[in-house]
């Protein structure tokens, strides 16, 4: 699984446009068969910070998405940020849930 995260510092005068664009991108992203999840977050401590996080089944699925028109809109949003965006792609080879807590806590 690949986790793609984008963290933006949004200028107040562009906030509505950026949020509208990211919400618009979420539908086609979630419709992609190999997209596990797609979420948009607002930082409660710093309202100018917005995060867009996606989980993909594979690197190939993410690569295909990055070449898509939907991703072109994400690139355009990055241009509107007031500071350079923080972009991370994290490859996860193993995911645990409640079973890990139960194992550790006995």
N, C-alpha and C positions, 0 to 999 in steps of 0.2 A: 504494500500500500504506500502511496505517496501523498503526503500532506503538503498542500500549497497554501501559503499564507501571505497576505498582502496587508501591510499596516500603513495607513495614510494619515498625514496631518492635513486636515481639510480647512481651507480658508472659509470663514463664515459666509461670505457672499457666494461661494460655490457649493456649499454643503447640500442644498436641496438638489441641485443638478447631479452631484456625485452620487448621492444616495438613490436618486431616481434611476440613474444609469445602472448602478450595481444591482438594484432590485430587478431591473429589466433583464439583466444578464443571468440572474439566478434561475429563471424558468428554463431557458434552453440548456443551461449547464446541468440542472437536475434531470432533464429529459435525456441526457447522454447516458447510454446504457452502462457505461463503465465509471460513472460518477457515483460515489458512495454517499457523499453529502456535500452541501454547499450552504454556508451560513454567513450572515452579515451581522457585525457587532458594533455597538457604540460604547466607547469607554465612559464609564460613569464618573470617573475622577477628572477626566480631561475630555470635554465634549467635542473637541476638534479632532480627536483620534477615532478613526474608523478602521475596522479589520474585516477582511473578506477571506474566509477560509474554506478550502475545498479538500475533499479526500477522494483519491483516484485509485482504482484497482491496480494500475500498473504504470510504469514509466511511459509505455507506448500510448496509453490512453491520454495521459497528460500531454505528451508531445503532440498528439492529434488535436487536442483542445487548444494548445498554445498557437497552433497554425490556423485556428478558426476565426470567423468574423466576430464571434462573441468575445474572444480574447482581445481582438483589436479594440473593442470598446473599453476593456479594462486598461489597455495601454493608454488610451485617450484620457481616462480618468486619472491615471498616474501623472499625466502632464499638468493636471489642474491642482495637484497637491501643493501646499505651501512650503514643503520640505521634501528632500529626496525620499521616495517610498522605501520601506523596508520589505524586502521580498525574501521568502525562505521556501525551499523545497526540501522536505524531510522524508527520507525513505525509512519506513517502519517494517522490520522483518517479522516482528512478533507483537501481538496485542493481547493484553490480559484484562480481565474484569474483576468482578467480585471474588472469583476463585483465588486470585492472588492474595487478596486481603485475608480470606479464610485460611489459606495456606500459611501465611506469615503469622497471623494471630492465633492459629491453632484452633 
